[in-house]
Amino acid sequence: MIEKLLTSDELAEALNVHRNTVMNWLRDGVIPAAIREGKTLRFDLPAVKRALAKRAAKHSKPAAAALPDDYMVPTC
């Protein structure tokens, strides 16, 4: 079920990012645009959140995998 569709400004506010970030994500294919109403783009917030979560999972490494086996935590 599609909830209320958000404008780019509303989406930016919901995600706590600048509107330009939303437009860059759209341009780069990171997030999907739901529909275009005239000149206004509308976004489905749950679909955008899923796309961002998928991107984050793809670009992140588990903390343990990022450290060498012989890594020791420095002490003060």
Secondary structure, 3 states (H helix, E strand, C coil): CCCCCECHHHHHHHHCCCHHHHHHHHHCCCCCCCEEECCEEEECHHHHHHHHHHHHHHHCCCHHHHCCCCCCCCCC
